[in-house]
Amino acid sequence: MAPMAVALILGWWLVAASRAQQVPRPSLSLHPSQGVSLGDTVTLRCHLPRLAAWVWLYHDGGKTHNKYKDKELDAVEFSFMTTSWKHAGTYRCQYHVSDPLGTSEKSDPVELVVTDARYPPPSVSFSFEGHVMTTINISIQVGRGSNVTICCWNWDYGSAFLLHKGGHSAPVQRQDPSGGGMATFTLFGVTPADTGTYSCSYRPWGYPFVSSSLGDSVTLEVTSPPTHPGRSESPMCMSLVSPMGGSVTASRP
């Protein structure tokens, strides 16, 4: 091949590569963002520039769907009308455009977690300032600076446990306890910012993208000044049913 032709081809390739590098990365969102139950309708929305493009949706690393997007639109939607276990998992999106020529990077991952009501919600206990109680949608006042512990358990299915706070789209804490069964979430030195309603859920053994329903909630109100300044308690949990079928027990992890 003549040197001039090689130079032209190389120049075209470098221009194309330069343009491809300028293609913005898309973002992916889930609607609703949480609380998706079996049978619900869920939508994954890939956001990208107003360009004509082919858009791919990836599920757990493999391509599953693709759609063509007109340049007037800034998003493409992929919907599951009746969500089932097979839809649970991790999703990303990516797009290809011809003008300017390029293929984007994949978006950050989005997790679709499906709630299966056949798994019973976790049991919950609550402790602060030496008091331990099981919760049945209760409201508690604690002094600023106190240590508050919320314990969640399900000895039959619980593997990973998540602590949820009202108003937050994602769990505020997660624990994968060795051996499963119970998790202890401690809020150290609480402040008014910790005021809110808390509840727990768990992921069953072997199913990281399946969730139980939320357990009983506890509403925490942090007062100021503290009721017992400087008092510190180690975390304590109460389990109504032990793995061996025993009676009520209280323990410090």
C-alpha positions in Angstrom: 0.0 0.0 0.0 1.3 3.4 -0.9 2.6 5.6 1.9 0.1 8.3 1.1 -2.8 5.9 1.4 -1.5 4.5 4.7 -1.2 8.0 6.0 -4.7 8.9 5.0 -6.1 5.7 6.6 -4.1 6.3 9.8 -5.3 9.9 9.9 -8.9 8.9 9.5 -8.5 6.3 12.3 -7.0 8.8 14.6 -9.8 11.3 14.0 -12.4 8.6 14.5 -10.7 7.5 17.8 -10.5 11.1 19.0 -14.2 11.6 18.3 -15.1 8.3 20.0 -13.3 9.5 23.2 -15.5 12.5 23.3 -18.8 10.5 23.5 -20.2 11.2 27.0 -20.8 8.3 29.4 -24.6 7.6 29.9 -26.3 7.2 33.3 -28.9 4.6 34.3 -31.7 5.0 36.7 -34.3 2.7 38.2 -38.0 3.6 38.6 -39.2 2.9 41.2 -35.8 3.1 42.8 -36.6 0.7 45.7 -39.5 -1.4 47.0 -39.9 -3.4 43.8 -42.0 -6.5 44.5 -42.7 -9.6 42.4 -45.3 -8.7 39.7 -44.6 -5.0 39.8 -43.8 -2.9 36.7 -40.3 -1.5 36.7 -38.5 0.8 34.3 -34.7 1.2 33.6 -34.0 4.6 32.0 -30.7 5.2 30.2 -29.9 8.9 30.0 -27.6 10.2 27.2 -27.1 13.2 25.0 -29.6 14.3 22.3 -28.0 12.2 19.6 -29.4 9.5 17.3 -28.0 6.3 18.8 -28.4 2.6 19.4 -28.7 1.9 23.1 -27.9 -1.5 24.8 -29.0 -2.7 28.2 -26.7 -5.2 30.0 -27.9 -7.6 32.6 -25.2 -9.1 34.8 -22.6 -8.4 32.1 -24.5 -9.7 29.0 -26.5 -7.7 26.5 -30.2 -8.3 26.9 -32.1 -5.5 25.0 -31.4 -2.8 22.5 -33.4 0.2 21.2 -32.8 3.0 18.6 -33.1 6.5 20.0 -34.0 9.6 17.9 -31.8 12.7 18.5 -34.8 14.6 19.9 -34.9 12.3 23.0 -32.5 12.3 25.9 -33.3 8.9 27.4 -34.4 5.4 26.4 -36.7 3.3 28.6 -36.6 -0.5 29.1 -39.6 -1.8 31.1 -40.5 -5.1 32.7 -44.3 -5.2 33.0 -44.4 -8.1 35.4 -41.1 -8.3 37.4 -39.9 -11.8 38.4 -36.8 -13.3 39.9 -35.1 -13.5 36.5 -35.1 -9.7 36.3 -33.2 -9.3 39.5 -29.5 -8.4 39.2 -27.1 -5.7 38.1 -27.8 -3.5 35.0 -25.7 -1.1 32.9 -26.4 0.7 29.6 -24.2 1.8 26.7 -24.8 3.5 23.4 -23.3 3.8 19.9 -23.5 6.9 17.6 -22.3 7.4 14.0 -22.0 11.2 14.1 -19.7 11.8 15.8 -18.6 8.2 15.5 -18.1 6.5 18.8 -19.3 4.0 21.4 -19.7 5.2 25.0 -18.4 3.6 28.1 -20.9 1.6 30.1 -22.9 3.4 32.8 -22.4 2.9 36.5 -24.2 -0.2 37.6 -27.8 -0.1 39.0 -29.1 -3.0 41.1 -32.6 -4.2 40.7 -33.6 -5.9 44.0 -36.9 -7.8 44.0 -38.9 -8.1 47.2 -40.5 -11.5 47.7 -43.2 -11.5 50.4 -42.8 -15.3 50.8 -39.8 -14.5 53.0 -40.9 -13.4 56.4 -39.7 -9.9 57.5 -36.9 -9.9 60.1 -37.5 -9.5 63.8 -36.1 -6.4 65.5 -35.0 -5.3 68.9 -33.8 -1.9 70.1 -31.5 -0.9 72.9 -30.2 2.3 74.4 -29.0 3.5 77.9 -29.2 -0.1 79.2 -32.8 -0.7 78.1 -33.6 -3.5 75.6 -37.0 -3.9 73.9 -38.5 -5.6 71.0 -40.1 -3.2 68.5 -43.6 -3.2 67.2 -43.6 0.1 65.3 -42.7 2.1 68.4 -41.3 5.7 68.9 -38.4 6.3 71.3 -36.8 9.5 72.7 -33.1 9.3 73.4 -30.6 11.9 74.6 -28.0 13.4 72.3 -24.7 11.6 72.5 -26.3 8.2 73.4 -25.3 5.0 71.7 -28.3 3.3 70.0 -28.4 -0.3 68.8 -30.9 -1.9 66.4 -30.7 -5.6 66.1 -32.3 -7.6 63.2 -32.5 -11.3 62.8 -34.0 -14.2 60.9 -32.4 -17.5 61.7 -34.0 -19.4 58.9 -33.1 -17.3 55.8 -31.1 -14.2 56.8 -27.7 -13.9 55.1 -27.0 -10.1 54.6 -29.0 -7.6 56.6 -29.7 -4.0 55.7 -30.8 -1.0 57.8 -33.2 1.4 56.2 -34.0 5.0 57.2 -37.2 6.8 56.1 -36.5 9.3 53.3 -33.3 7.6 52.1 -33.5 5.7 48.8 -30.7 3.4 49.7 -30.0 1.5 52.9 -27.9 3.4 55.4 -26.0 0.4 56.7 -25.4 -3.2 55.6 -23.9 -6.2 57.4 -23.0 -9.7 56.2 -22.5 -11.4 59.6 -20.4 -14.5 59.7 -22.8 -17.4 59.8 -25.8 -15.1 59.2 -28.8 -15.1 61.4 -28.4 -11.7 63.2 -26.9 -8.3 62.5 -26.2 -5.5 65.0 -26.4 -1.9 63.8 -25.1 0.7 66.3 -25.5 4.5 66.0 -22.7 5.9 68.1 -23.1 9.3 69.8 -26.5 10.1 68.1 -27.3 13.7 67.1 -30.6 15.3 65.9 -29.5 14.3 62.3 -30.1 10.7 63.4 -33.8 11.4 64.1 -36.0 9.3 61.9 -37.8 6.0 61.3 -35.6 2.9 61.0 -36.4 -0.7 59.8 -34.5 -3.7 58.5 -34.7 -6.2 55.7 -32.5 -9.1 54.7 -31.2 -10.9 51.6 -31.8 -14.7 51.7 -29.0 -17.2 51.4 -27.7 -17.5 47.8 -30.0 -14.7 46.4 -28.2 -11.4 46.7 -30.8 -9.5 44.6 -33.9 -10.8 46.4 -35.1 -9.1 49.6 -37.5 -9.8 52.4 -40.2 -7.3 53.2 -39.3 -4.6 55.8 -39.6 -5.6 59.4 -41.2 -3.6 62.2 -40.0 0.0 62.4 -38.7 2.2 65.3 -39.0 6.0 65.2 -36.0 7.6 66.9 -36.2 11.1 68.3 -32.9 12.6 69.5 -33.4 15.2 72.2 -30.9 17.8 73.5 -29.3 18.1 76.0 -28.5 14.4 76.6 -30.5 12.6 79.3 -27.3 11.0 80.7 -24.3 13.1 79.7 -21.2 11.0 79.0 -23.0 7.7 79.5 -21.8 4.9 77.2 -23.3 1.5 76.8 -22.0 -1.4 74.8 -24.4 -2.8 72.2 -27.0 -5.3 73.4 -29.5 -7.4 71.4 -32.6 -9.3 72.4 -33.6 -12.3 70.3 -37.1 -13.8 70.9 -36.2 -17.0 69.2 -32.7 -18.5 69.2 -31.3 -20.8 66.5 -31.9 -23.7 68.9 -35.5 -22.7 69.7 -34.8 -21.3 73.1 -36.6 -18.5 74.9 -36.0 -14.8 75.1 -32.3 -14.0 75.5 -30.3 -10.8 75.8 -26.7 -10.6 74.7 -23.9 -8.2 74.1 -22.1 -8.9 70.8 
